[in-house]
Amino acid sequence: MAENSKIEWTEATWNPIAGCSVASPGCKNCYAMTSVAPRLAANPKTPHYHGTVEKTAKGKYVWTGKIGVAGEDKLMQPLRWKKPRMIFVNSTSDLFHPNVPENVIDRIFAVMALCPQHTFQVLTKHPERMRDYSLRKNPNGHHPAMDYAALMAATGSWNTPAVDLFCWPLPNVWLGVSIEDQPRADERIPHLLGTPAAKRFVSCEPLLGPVDLSELTRLDGTHVYSCLPPVDVNQQDDEWNGATVDWVICGGESGAGARPMHPDWARSIRDQCVAADVPFFMKQMGGKRKPFEPIPDDLMIREFPNAPR
């Protein structure tokens, strides 16, 4: 866990779980898979990483699909951070991976509910599960994660605010999807739009091809609509009910096997965001080794939701 993250669009990382699977082409050179997890899997102080990666016949590390759950101390870490900060949740895993137990997700959301001073940023490549999870309700009409939050507040030694069981979606949690090309945008963003969230965001990194956020298409070939505002009333869909994306991150791939990103792909996404008045954040151009190619002046835009533009 890093109290001060090097990821430009956040301030800290929090990893209560570890492990993942290769889900799509963007995962091929995942830094967490090829570098971070192998190192931590060999460290006796981080046993929840053990078995999360394996070495292939070609000598490369890949995810095994095993999910490791960190101890209570790691889970509760944000409660010890009193200074407000933006926190990227699970930089070495995916909170909505199919192998993450539901009660583990509940406990992670409970911690986020007890930390209203922080803003939590959750990215997934499994937005179907994120949507289904976010729409859950127990017989009393509130989300099960809030029961965990109330229990933690009542039994723990944390000086936390009173828990509003019906405060859902959590106002301090931003939910997002990671996409790398148009097929992944078409596949994942519609599920994001169907997910209740305080803020919805899209991370186009590593960007491997052009992406048009205004022309999403269902997997069955039928047109959806733009995920950027303004909403076209003629393109409404009952499932998404006028939802749009609040923030877009863009970046090229980095590392020894980095695949190049054409600057015009990023410029196109920037222009789409400017036209829709959606904050755009250019993370990096990427490259095979540092120093990476500098971000062109016209792309050096690093905006956040709710910040002055």
LUMKOLFI-826175 format. One line per 10 residues: number of its first residue (from 1); for each residue z, x, y of N, C-alpha, C. Coordinates in steps of 0.05 Angstrom, whole numbers, padded with zeros to 5 digits, always signed. Atoms other than C-alpha are relative to their C-alpha. Layout:
<atoms>
NUM	Z,X,Y,Z,X,Y,Z,X,Y  ... $
</atoms>
This chain:
<atoms>
1	+00000,+00017,-00023,+00000,+00000,+00000,+00000,+00017,+00025  +00002,-00016,-00024,-00018,+00027,+00068,+00010,-00016,+00024  -00010,+00014,-00024,+00023,+00008,+00129,-00019,+00003,+00023  +00021,-00004,-00020,-00033,+00037,+00172,-00026,+00005,-00015  +00025,-00001,+00015,-00101,+00023,+00142,-00022,+00014,+00016  +00023,-00012,-00013,-00164,+00063,+00156,-00024,-00019,+00001  +00021,+00020,-00002,-00206,+00000,+00148,+00000,-00011,+00028  +00002,+00005,-00029,-00231,-00014,+00218,+00007,-00028,+00008  -00004,+00028,-00008,-00224,-00090,+00217,+00027,-00011,-00007  -00027,+00008,+00006,-00152,-00092,+00195,+00020,+00020,+00009 $
11	-00020,-00019,-00009,-00086,-00057,+00209,+00017,+00011,-00024  -00015,-00008,+00023,-00052,-00053,+00141,-00012,-00012,-00025  +00009,+00011,+00026,-00067,-00065,+00067,+00025,-00006,-00017  -00022,+00008,+00017,-00023,-00100,+00017,-00012,-00007,-00028  +00011,+00002,+00027,-00037,-00095,-00058,+00020,-00009,-00020  -00019,+00010,+00020,+00009,-00140,-00099,-00011,-00002,-00028  +00013,-00001,+00026,-00042,-00139,-00155,-00020,+00022,+00000  +00021,-00021,+00003,-00092,-00088,-00182,-00019,-00008,-00022  +00020,+00005,+00020,-00156,-00091,-00221,-00020,-00021,+00008  +00022,+00017,-00007,-00222,-00127,-00218,-00022,+00001,-00021 $
21	+00024,-00002,+00018,-00291,-00135,-00251,-00024,+00003,+00018  +00026,-00002,-00015,-00362,-00118,-00230,-00012,-00028,+00000  +00009,+00028,-00003,-00387,-00185,-00203,-00029,-00002,+00008  +00027,+00002,-00011,-00453,-00169,-00170,-00009,+00028,+00009  +00010,-00027,-00007,-00497,-00111,-00145,+00017,+00015,+00021  -00016,-00014,-00020,-00451,-00096,-00086,+00023,+00015,-00012  -00023,-00013,+00013,-00397,-00074,-00135,-00006,+00027,-00012  +00008,-00024,+00015,-00437,-00016,-00164,+00015,+00025,+00008  -00012,-00025,-00010,-00406,+00039,-00121,+00027,-00006,+00013  -00025,+00008,-00012,-00340,+00004,-00104,+00020,+00024,+00001 $
31	-00018,-00023,-00004,-00292,+00056,-00075,+00026,-00004,-00016  -00025,+00005,+00015,-00231,+00023,-00106,-00004,+00005,-00030  +00006,-00003,+00029,-00264,+00024,-00175,-00005,+00029,-00007  +00008,-00027,+00007,-00292,+00095,-00173,+00019,+00021,+00008  -00017,-00021,-00011,-00238,+00131,-00135,+00030,-00007,+00000  -00028,+00007,-00004,-00173,+00094,-00119,+00013,-00007,-00026  -00012,+00009,+00025,-00159,+00059,-00185,+00003,+00022,-00021  -00003,-00021,+00020,-00173,+00119,-00230,+00024,+00019,+00007  -00022,-00018,-00009,-00124,+00161,-00189,+00027,-00014,-00005  -00026,+00014,+00003,-00069,+00108,-00189,+00005,-00008,-00029 $
41	-00004,+00006,+00028,-00081,+00091,-00262,+00013,+00023,-00015  -00012,-00024,+00012,-00060,+00162,-00279,+00027,+00007,+00011  -00025,-00005,-00013,+00002,+00158,-00236,+00022,-00017,-00012  -00021,+00016,+00012,+00066,+00138,-00272,+00016,-00017,+00019  -00014,+00016,-00020,+00093,+00110,-00207,-00014,-00026,+00007  +00016,+00025,-00004,+00038,+00056,-00206,-00009,-00011,-00026  +00007,+00009,+00028,+00040,+00028,-00277,-00018,-00025,+00000  +00017,+00024,+00001,+00005,-00037,-00257,-00029,+00006,+00002  +00029,-00009,+00000,-00060,+00003,-00249,-00009,+00009,-00027  +00008,-00011,+00026,-00058,+00028,-00320,-00018,-00020,-00015 $
51	+00018,+00017,+00015,-00117,+00001,-00360,-00019,-00016,+00017  +00018,+00016,-00016,-00153,-00029,-00300,-00028,+00012,+00002  +00026,-00012,+00001,-00210,+00021,-00305,-00003,+00016,-00026  +00006,-00017,+00023,-00244,+00059,-00361,-00024,+00017,+00006  +00023,-00018,-00005,-00293,+00117,-00363,-00022,-00006,-00020  +00023,+00006,+00016,-00363,+00102,-00388,-00010,+00026,-00013  +00012,-00023,+00014,-00406,+00148,-00432,-00012,+00019,+00021  +00011,-00017,-00021,-00437,+00173,-00367,+00021,+00013,+00018  -00021,-00013,-00015,-00370,+00194,-00341,+00008,-00014,+00026  -00007,+00015,-00024,-00364,+00140,-00288,+00021,-00021,-00007 $
61	-00021,+00020,+00005,-00305,+00093,-00280,-00010,-00028,+00008  +00007,+00028,-00006,-00314,+00018,-00283,+00025,-00017,-00005  -00022,+00019,+00004,-00266,-00041,-00279,-00001,-00010,-00029  -00002,+00011,+00027,-00242,-00068,-00346,+00004,-00031,+00001  -00007,+00028,-00002,-00224,-00137,-00320,+00030,-00006,-00003  -00029,+00003,+00002,-00150,-00125,-00332,+00012,-00002,+00028  -00014,+00004,-00025,-00105,-00149,-00276,+00029,+00009,-00004  -00027,-00008,+00000,-00040,-00113,-00263,+00015,-00011,+00023  -00017,+00013,-00021,+00016,-00146,-00224,+00022,+00020,+00008  -00020,-00019,-00010,+00059,-00101,-00180,+00028,-00012,-00002 $
71	-00028,+00009,+00001,+00135,-00105,-00180,+00008,-00016,+00025  -00011,+00017,-00022,+00178,-00148,-00135,+00000,+00014,+00027  -00001,-00015,-00025,+00185,-00093,-00084,-00026,+00000,+00015  +00027,+00001,-00012,+00110,-00091,-00071,-00006,-00028,+00010  +00006,+00028,-00008,+00105,-00167,-00070,+00013,-00007,+00026  -00016,+00007,-00024,+00158,-00172,-00016,-00005,+00018,+00024  +00004,-00019,-00021,+00132,-00115,+00027,-00005,-00012,+00027  +00005,+00011,-00027,+00104,-00158,+00085,+00025,-00011,+00013  -00024,+00011,-00012,+00173,-00189,+00094,+00017,+00022,+00014  -00014,-00022,-00013,+00199,-00120,+00113,-00014,+00011,+00025 $
81	+00015,-00008,-00023,+00145,-00110,+00165,+00006,-00020,+00022  -00008,+00018,-00021,+00174,-00141,+00228,-00021,-00001,+00022  +00020,-00001,-00021,+00120,-00119,+00277,-00025,-00016,-00010  +00024,+00015,+00009,+00061,-00169,+00274,-00024,+00018,-00004  +00024,-00016,+00006,-00002,-00141,+00244,-00019,-00016,-00017  +00020,+00011,+00018,-00067,-00159,+00209,+00002,+00015,-00026  -00004,-00012,+00026,-00060,-00147,+00135,-00023,-00009,-00019  +00020,+00005,+00019,-00118,-00142,+00086,+00013,-00002,-00028  -00013,+00005,+00025,-00095,-00172,+00020,-00018,+00009,-00023  +00014,-00009,+00025,-00116,-00135,-00044,-00025,+00015,+00005 $
91	+00023,-00017,-00003,-00162,-00079,-00025,-00009,+00013,-00026  +00007,-00011,+00026,-00161,-00057,-00098,-00001,-00022,-00022  +00002,+00022,+00019,-00169,-00125,-00130,-00013,-00024,+00014  +00010,+00025,-00011,-00192,-00197,-00119,+00020,-00021,-00007  -00021,+00019,+00004,-00138,-00249,-00110,-00009,-00023,-00017  +00010,+00023,+00015,-00182,-00302,-00141,-00017,+00007,-00025  +00012,-00008,+00025,-00207,-00262,-00200,+00009,-00019,-00022  -00008,+00019,+00021,-00208,-00306,-00262,+00024,+00007,-00016  -00023,-00009,+00017,-00154,-00264,-00296,+00026,+00001,+00015  -00025,+00001,-00015,-00103,-00271,-00240,+00015,-00026,-00007 $
101	-00015,+00024,+00006,-00049,-00320,-00264,+00004,-00017,+00025  -00003,+00019,-00023,-00043,-00382,-00220,+00027,+00003,+00014  -00027,-00002,-00012,+00032,-00372,-00210,+00002,+00026,+00017  +00000,-00025,-00016,+00019,-00301,-00184,-00013,-00006,+00027  +00013,+00008,-00025,-00029,-00329,-00132,+00020,-00016,+00017  -00019,+00016,-00015,+00024,-00380,-00113,+00021,+00017,+00013  -00022,-00017,-00011,+00077,-00326,-00103,-00011,+00016,+00024  +00012,-00015,-00022,+00030,-00285,-00060,-00004,-00017,+00025  +00003,+00018,-00023,+00014,-00345,-00016,+00028,-00008,+00011  -00027,+00006,-00009,+00089,-00360,-00013,+00010,+00021,+00019 $
111	-00008,-00022,-00018,+00102,-00291,+00017,-00015,-00002,+00026  +00015,+00003,-00025,+00047,-00303,+00068,+00011,-00023,+00016  -00012,+00023,-00015,+00078,-00370,+00086,+00026,+00008,+00014  -00025,-00009,-00011,+00144,-00334,+00099,-00003,+00022,+00021  +00005,-00021,-00019,+00111,-00283,+00145,-00018,-00010,+00022  +00018,+00011,-00021,+00083,-00324,+00204,-00007,+00020,+00022  +00005,-00020,-00021,+00086,-00262,+00248,-00026,+00016,-00006  +00024,-00015,+00008,+00028,-00231,+00208,-00024,-00018,-00003  +00025,+00014,+00007,-00045,-00250,+00199,-00011,+00013,-00025  +00009,-00010,+00026,-00069,-00243,+00127,-00030,-00005,-00003 $
121	+00029,+00002,+00004,-00142,-00230,+00111,-00006,+00003,-00030  +00006,+00001,+00029,-00165,-00249,+00040,-00030,-00001,-00004  +00028,+00000,+00007,-00234,-00231,+00014,-00003,-00004,-00030  +00005,+00005,+00028,-00263,-00255,-00052,-00029,-00001,-00007  +00027,+00005,+00011,-00325,-00254,-00094,+00001,-00023,-00020  -00003,+00023,+00018,-00299,-00315,-00132,+00009,-00024,+00017  -00008,+00021,-00019,-00299,-00369,-00078,+00003,-00027,-00013  -00004,+00026,+00013,-00305,-00426,-00128,+00030,-00004,-00006  -00029,+00002,+00007,-00234,-00411,-00152,+00017,-00002,+00026  -00015,+00001,-00026,-00210,-00400,-00080,-00001,-00029,+00011 $
131	+00003,+00028,-00010,-00237,-00469,-00061,+00018,-00019,-00017  -00015,+00017,+00018,-00207,-00503,-00122,+00030,+00004,+00004  -00029,-00006,-00004,-00140,-00468,-00112,+00010,-00012,+00026  -00009,+00009,-00027,-00137,-00486,-00038,+00002,-00030,+00002  +00000,+00029,+00000,-00150,-00559,-00053,+00022,-00013,-00018  -00020,+00011,+00018,-00093,-00566,-00103,+00023,-00014,+00015  -00024,+00013,-00011,-00035,-00613,-00090,+00018,-00008,-00024  -00018,+00010,+00021,+00027,-00629,-00132,+00006,-00029,+00004  -00004,+00029,-00003,+00052,-00700,-00143,+00014,-00008,+00026  -00013,+00007,-00026,+00092,-00696,-00078,-00019,+00003,+00024 $
141	+00020,-00001,-00022,+00028,-00684,-00038,-00002,+00026,+00014  +00004,-00025,-00013,+00037,-00612,-00018,-00009,+00022,-00020  +00011,-00021,+00018,+00009,-00547,-00046,+00023,+00014,-00015  -00021,-00013,+00016,+00049,-00515,-00103,+00010,+00026,+00011  -00009,-00026,-00011,+00052,-00448,-00067,+00023,-00005,+00020  -00021,+00005,-00019,+00096,-00481,-00015,+00027,-00005,-00013  -00025,+00002,+00015,+00148,-00497,-00068,+00012,+00027,-00005  -00010,-00027,+00003,+00152,-00423,-00083,+00011,+00011,+00026  -00009,-00010,-00026,+00159,-00408,-00009,+00028,-00012,+00006  -00026,+00013,-00005,+00216,-00458,-00003,+00022,+00013,-00017 $
151	-00020,-00012,+00019,+00251,-00428,-00064,+00007,+00028,+00009  -00005,-00027,-00010,+00243,-00357,-00037,+00017,+00000,+00024  -00015,+00002,-00024,+00270,-00377,+00030,+00029,-00008,-00005  -00027,+00009,+00006,+00330,-00411,-00001,+00017,+00019,-00016  -00015,-00017,+00019,+00349,-00358,-00052,-00001,+00030,+00008  +00003,-00028,-00007,+00327,-00293,-00018,+00018,+00007,+00024  -00017,-00010,-00022,+00362,-00250,+00034,-00017,+00004,+00025  +00018,-00004,-00023,+00303,-00253,+00082,+00007,-00019,+00022  -00004,+00017,-00024,+00312,-00280,+00152,-00027,-00013,+00007  +00026,+00013,-00002,+00253,-00327,+00147,+00003,-00028,+00013 $
161	-00001,+00027,-00012,+00235,-00391,+00185,+00001,-00022,-00021  +00000,+00023,+00018,+00245,-00459,+00155,-00028,-00006,-00010  +00026,+00005,+00012,+00189,-00477,+00107,-00009,-00029,+00004  +00013,+00026,-00002,+00144,-00536,+00124,-00017,-00004,-00025  +00015,+00002,+00026,+00121,-00558,+00055,-00028,-00010,+00004  +00026,+00012,-00004,+00061,-00594,+00084,-00018,+00016,+00019  +00016,-00017,-00017,+00036,-00536,+00127,-00021,+00014,-00017  +00022,-00011,+00016,-00029,-00524,+00091,-00026,-00011,+00010  +00000,-00028,+00006,-00076,-00489,+00099,+00019,+00016,+00019  -00018,-00016,-00016,-00030,-00434,+00124,-00014,+00010,+00026 $
171	+00013,-00007,-00025,-00045,-00421,+00198,-00004,+00030,+00004  +00002,-00029,-00003,-00037,-00345,+00190,-00016,+00013,-00022  +00016,-00011,+00022,-00085,-00336,+00131,-00029,-00006,+00004  +00029,+00003,-00002,-00159,-00323,+00139,-00012,+00005,-00027  +00013,-00003,+00026,-00202,-00333,+00078,-00030,+00006,+00003  +00028,-00009,-00003,-00269,-00299,+00068,-00013,+00006,-00026  +00015,-00008,+00023,-00324,-00281,+00020,-00015,+00026,+00006  +00015,-00025,-00002,-00358,-00215,+00008,-00028,-00005,-00011  +00027,+00004,+00009,-00434,-00217,+00004,-00016,+00025,+00007  +00016,-00024,-00005,-00488,-00163,+00001,-00029,-00006,+00004 $
181	+00028,+00007,-00003,-00554,-00200,+00002,-00003,-00030,+00001  +00004,+00029,-00003,-00586,-00269,+00009,+00009,-00016,-00024  -00009,+00016,+00023,-00574,-00292,-00063,+00030,-00003,-00001  -00029,+00002,+00000,-00500,-00276,-00057,+00010,-00018,+00023  -00007,+00018,-00022,-00497,-00311,+00011,-00004,-00029,-00008  +00006,+00027,+00009,-00530,-00373,-00019,+00021,-00009,-00021  -00018,+00007,+00021,-00482,-00371,-00078,+00029,-00004,+00009  -00029,-00001,-00007,-00415,-00357,-00044,+00008,-00015,+00025  -00009,+00011,-00025,-00415,-00382,+00027,+00004,-00030,-00001  -00006,+00029,+00002,-00422,-00457,+00009,+00028,-00006,-00011 $
191	-00027,+00004,+00010,-00357,-00451,-00031,+00020,+00006,+00021  -00018,-00006,-00022,-00324,-00418,+00028,+00002,-00023,+00020  +00000,+00022,-00019,-00345,-00475,+00073,+00015,-00025,-00010  -00015,+00022,+00012,-00313,-00524,+00024,+00030,+00006,-00003  -00028,-00009,+00003,-00247,-00486,+00028,+00016,-00005,+00025  -00016,+00003,-00024,-00193,-00509,+00077,+00012,+00027,+00008  -00011,-00026,-00009,-00173,-00448,+00119,+00003,+00000,+00030  -00004,-00003,-00028,-00147,-00429,+00187,-00024,+00013,+00013  +00025,-00014,-00008,-00206,-00381,+00194,-00015,+00006,-00025  +00018,-00008,+00022,-00266,-00370,+00149,-00017,+00024,+00010 $
201	+00016,-00022,-00008,-00302,-00304,+00150,-00017,+00011,-00023  +00019,-00011,+00020,-00359,-00268,+00115,-00002,+00031,+00005  +00003,-00029,-00001,-00361,-00193,+00100,-00027,+00007,-00013  +00026,-00008,+00010,-00433,-00169,+00093,+00000,+00030,-00004  -00003,-00028,+00006,-00415,-00102,+00062,+00005,+00005,-00029  +00022,-00015,-00012,-00446,-00064,+00031,-00025,-00017,+00003  +00024,+00016,-00005,-00507,-00097,+00062,-00024,+00013,-00013  +00022,-00012,+00016,-00564,-00086,+00013,-00027,-00013,+00005  +00025,+00014,-00006,-00617,-00132,+00043,+00004,-00018,+00023  -00003,+00018,-00022,-00632,-00180,+00099,+00014,-00026,-00008 $
211	-00015,+00025,+00005,-00588,-00242,+00104,-00004,-00019,+00024  +00002,+00021,-00020,-00602,-00307,+00142,+00022,-00020,-00005  -00023,+00018,+00002,-00537,-00344,+00153,-00007,-00028,+00008  +00008,+00027,-00009,-00575,-00403,+00182,-00017,-00015,-00020  +00017,+00012,+00020,-00616,-00417,+00120,+00011,+00004,-00028  -00012,-00003,+00027,-00570,-00422,+00060,-00013,-00021,-00019  +00013,+00017,+00020,-00599,-00453,-00003,+00018,-00002,-00025  -00015,+00004,+00025,-00562,-00484,-00062,-00014,+00014,-00023  +00012,-00013,+00023,-00572,-00451,-00129,-00021,-00018,-00014  +00020,+00018,+00012,-00611,-00514,-00150,-00025,-00001,+00017 $
221	+00024,-00001,-00017,-00660,-00499,-00094,+00000,-00019,+00024  -00001,+00018,-00023,-00639,-00554,-00046,+00013,+00014,+00024  -00010,-00012,-00025,-00625,-00535,+00026,+00028,-00009,+00006  -00027,+00007,-00009,-00553,-00533,+00050,-00001,-00003,+00030  +00002,+00000,-00029,-00550,-00516,+00124,+00010,+00027,+00010  -00010,-00024,-00012,-00531,-00461,+00172,+00031,+00001,-00003  -00029,-00003,+00001,-00460,-00434,+00162,+00011,+00007,+00028  -00008,-00007,-00027,-00459,-00417,+00236,-00001,-00025,+00018  +00002,+00023,-00018,-00445,-00466,+00293,-00024,+00003,+00018  -00011,+00027,+00002,-00467,-00512,+00322,-00009,-00013,-00025 $
231	+00007,+00015,+00024,-00468,-00560,+00264,-00022,-00019,+00006  +00022,+00020,-00002,-00533,-00599,+00256,+00008,-00025,-00015  -00009,+00025,+00012,-00513,-00671,+00244,-00019,-00009,-00022  +00020,+00008,+00021,-00577,-00679,+00203,+00003,+00016,-00025  -00003,-00017,+00024,-00554,-00625,+00155,+00029,-00001,-00011  -00027,+00003,+00009,-00484,-00651,+00142,+00001,-00003,-00031  -00005,+00003,+00029,-00457,-00648,+00071,+00028,-00009,-00003  -00027,+00011,+00003,-00397,-00688,+00048,+00020,+00022,-00008  -00019,-00020,+00010,-00367,-00627,+00013,+00009,+00019,+00022  -00007,-00019,-00020,-00369,-00582,+00074,+00008,-00013,+00027 $
241	-00010,+00016,-00023,-00359,-00635,+00128,-00001,+00015,+00026  +00003,-00013,-00026,-00384,-00593,+00186,+00014,+00027,+00003  -00014,-00026,-00001,-00346,-00529,+00168,-00020,+00022,+00007  +00016,-00024,-00007,-00373,-00463,+00196,+00016,+00025,-00004  -00013,-00026,+00002,-00358,-00389,+00193,+00010,+00008,+00027  -00013,-00008,-00025,-00311,-00361,+00246,-00003,+00030,+00007  +00000,-00029,-00005,-00324,-00286,+00239,-00019,+00012,-00021  +00018,-00014,+00019,-00376,-00239,+00208,+00004,+00030,+00003  -00002,-00029,+00001,-00366,-00167,+00188,-00025,+00011,-00013  +00025,-00012,+00010,-00425,-00121,+00174,+00004,+00030,-00004 $
251	-00003,-00028,+00005,-00429,-00052,+00143,-00017,+00011,-00022  +00016,-00013,+00020,-00470,-00003,+00103,+00018,+00013,-00021  -00015,-00012,+00022,-00449,+00029,+00037,+00005,+00029,+00005  -00007,-00028,-00003,-00414,+00096,+00035,+00007,+00012,-00027  -00006,-00014,+00025,-00404,+00148,-00019,-00024,+00014,-00012  +00021,-00017,+00012,-00445,+00194,-00064,-00024,-00016,-00008  +00023,+00016,+00009,-00489,+00138,-00091,-00008,-00022,+00020  +00005,+00021,-00020,-00495,+00099,-00026,-00029,-00008,+00002  +00027,+00011,-00004,-00556,+00054,-00019,-00003,-00005,+00030  +00003,+00002,-00029,-00585,+00055,+00052,-00001,-00029,+00010 $
261	+00002,+00026,-00014,-00577,-00004,+00099,-00020,+00004,+00024  +00018,-00001,-00023,-00635,-00016,+00147,+00014,-00011,+00024  -00014,+00010,-00024,-00608,-00023,+00218,-00009,-00027,+00008  +00010,+00026,-00008,-00652,-00083,+00229,+00013,-00023,-00015  -00014,+00020,+00015,-00615,-00121,+00175,+00026,-00007,+00016  -00024,+00005,-00015,-00551,-00112,+00215,-00006,-00013,+00027  +00007,+00012,-00026,-00586,-00128,+00281,-00006,-00030,-00003  +00006,+00028,+00004,-00611,-00194,+00252,+00026,-00016,-00002  -00025,+00014,+00002,-00540,-00214,+00233,+00014,-00001,+00027  -00012,-00001,-00027,-00515,-00192,+00301,-00012,-00022,+00018 $
271	+00014,+00020,-00017,-00568,-00235,+00335,+00008,-00029,-00008  -00008,+00027,+00009,-00550,-00295,+00292,+00028,-00007,+00010  -00027,+00004,-00009,-00477,-00287,+00311,+00001,-00005,+00030  +00000,+00003,-00029,-00491,-00279,+00385,-00011,-00028,+00008  +00012,+00026,-00006,-00535,-00341,+00385,+00019,-00023,-00006  -00019,+00021,+00008,-00480,-00381,+00351,+00028,+00003,+00013  -00026,-00007,-00013,-00423,-00350,+00393,+00022,+00004,-00021  -00019,-00007,+00021,-00389,-00324,+00330,+00006,+00030,+00002  -00007,-00028,-00002,-00351,-00258,+00334,-00013,+00017,-00023  +00014,-00018,+00018,-00389,-00200,+00301,+00015,+00027,+00000 $
281	-00014,-00026,+00002,-00357,-00135,+00276,-00017,+00019,-00016  +00016,-00021,+00014,-00400,-00075,+00259,+00018,+00022,-00009  -00019,-00019,+00012,-00359,-00032,+00212,-00010,+00029,-00001  +00011,-00027,+00003,-00404,+00027,+00196,-00029,-00002,-00009  +00027,-00001,+00010,-00475,+00048,+00181,-00001,+00009,-00029  -00002,-00010,+00028,-00453,+00083,+00117,-00016,+00025,-00004  +00014,-00025,+00007,-00483,+00143,+00082,+00012,+00013,-00025  -00009,-00013,+00024,-00475,+00189,+00023,+00024,+00019,+00004  -00023,-00018,-00006,-00425,+00235,+00057,+00007,-00002,+00030  -00009,-00001,-00028,-00385,+00242,+00121,-00009,+00026,+00013 $
291	-00001,+00023,-00018,-00398,+00245,+00178,-00023,-00019,-00004  +00021,+00020,+00004,-00437,+00180,+00170,-00017,-00002,+00026  +00018,+00005,-00023,-00495,+00162,+00215,+00015,-00017,+00020  -00014,+00015,-00020,-00466,+00138,+00281,-00012,-00028,+00004  +00010,+00027,-00005,-00471,+00064,+00297,-00016,+00000,+00026  +00016,+00001,-00024,-00528,+00053,+00347,+00015,-00016,+00022  -00014,+00013,-00023,-00504,+00032,+00417,-00003,-00030,+00000  +00004,+00029,-00001,-00534,-00037,+00411,+00014,-00015,-00023  -00015,+00012,+00022,-00496,-00049,+00346,+00030,+00005,+00001  -00028,-00007,-00002,-00430,-00021,+00369,+00016,-00023,+00012 $
301	-00014,+00024,-00007,-00397,-00089,+00372,+00023,-00004,-00020  -00023,+00004,+00018,-00327,-00100,+00344,+00018,-00022,+00011  -00014,+00023,-00010,-00303,-00169,+00358,+00018,-00013,-00022  -00018,+00014,+00018,-00247,-00210,+00327,+00002,-00030,+00009  -00004,+00028,-00008,-00235,-00285,+00325,+00023,-00003,+00020  -00021,+00006,-00020,-00195,-00312,+00384,+00004,+00022,+00021  -00003,-00021,-00020,-00205,-00248,+00424,-00021,-00005,+00022  +00020,+00004,-00022,-00239,-00248,+00493,-00026,+00014,-00006  +00026,-00011,+00007,-00313,-00235,+00487,-00012,+00012,+00025 $
</atoms>
